[in-house]
């Protein structure tokens, strides 16, 4: 997951806004990692279940950042 985020930062040319459609690859990998993390959830709550929930929140924040890096350069009103 964090590897996808680092790759997205490198390919996006952060902090300059560069349009790069290759950022779809880290986005897909991040979503696949999140789905894999979701498999670890259990039905009964425990501290393990709470830890997995925290990891899912981290995955969602990383996906949001990757999608921001992907879509931000294409929006002319924000530049």
C-alpha positions as CSV (number, residue, x, y, z in Angstrom):
1,X,0.0,0.0,0.0
2,X,2.6,2.5,1.0
3,X,4.7,1.4,-2.0
4,X,1.9,2.4,-4.3
5,X,1.6,5.8,-2.6
6,X,5.4,6.4,-3.0
7,X,5.2,5.3,-6.6
8,X,2.3,7.7,-7.2
9,X,4.3,10.6,-5.7
10,X,7.3,9.8,-7.9
11,X,5.3,9.5,-11.1
12,X,3.2,12.6,-10.4
13,X,6.2,14.8,-10.0
14,X,5.0,16.2,-6.8
15,X,4.8,19.1,-5.9
16,X,4.4,20.3,-9.5
17,X,1.2,19.1,-11.1
18,X,2.0,16.7,-14.0
19,X,-0.7,14.9,-15.8
20,X,0.3,11.2,-15.9
21,X,-2.3,8.5,-16.8
22,X,0.2,5.9,-15.5
23,X,-1.1,6.7,-12.0
24,X,-4.0,4.4,-12.6
25,X,-1.6,1.5,-11.9
26,X,-0.8,2.5,-8.3
27,X,-4.5,3.3,-7.8
28,X,-5.5,-0.2,-8.9
29,X,-2.7,-1.8,-6.7
30,X,-3.9,0.2,-3.7
31,X,-7.5,-0.9,-4.1
32,X,-6.3,-4.5,-4.5
33,X,-4.3,-4.1,-1.3
34,X,-7.3,-2.7,0.5
35,X,-9.5,-5.6,-0.6
36,X,-6.8,-8.0,0.6
37,X,-6.8,-6.3,4.0
38,X,-10.6,-6.5,4.2
39,X,-10.2,-10.3,4.1
40,X,-8.7,-10.2,7.6
41,X,-11.8,-8.8,9.2
42,X,-13.5,-11.0,11.7
43,X,-17.2,-11.1,12.7
44,X,-16.6,-10.7,16.5
45,X,-14.9,-7.5,17.7
46,X,-11.4,-7.8,19.2
47,X,-8.3,-5.8,19.4
48,X,-7.2,-7.6,16.2
49,X,-10.4,-6.5,14.5
50,X,-9.7,-2.9,15.7
51,X,-6.2,-3.0,14.3
52,X,-7.5,-4.2,10.9
53,X,-10.0,-1.3,10.9
54,X,-7.2,1.2,11.5
55,X,-5.2,-0.4,8.6
56,X,-8.3,0.0,6.4
57,X,-8.6,3.7,7.3
58,X,-4.9,4.1,6.4
59,X,-5.5,2.3,3.1
60,X,-8.5,4.6,2.3
61,X,-6.4,7.7,3.0
62,X,-3.7,6.5,0.7
63,X,-6.2,5.7,-2.1
64,X,-7.6,9.2,-1.7
65,X,-4.2,10.8,-2.1
66,X,-3.4,8.6,-5.1
67,X,-6.7,9.6,-6.7
68,X,-6.0,13.3,-5.9
69,X,-2.6,13.0,-7.6
70,X,-4.2,11.3,-10.6
71,X,-7.1,13.7,-11.1
72,X,-5.8,17.1,-9.9
73,X,-3.8,18.0,-13.0
74,X,-6.8,17.5,-15.2
75,X,-9.0,20.1,-13.4
76,X,-8.2,23.5,-14.9
77,X,-10.2,25.4,-12.3
78,X,-7.9,24.4,-9.4
79,X,-4.6,25.5,-11.0
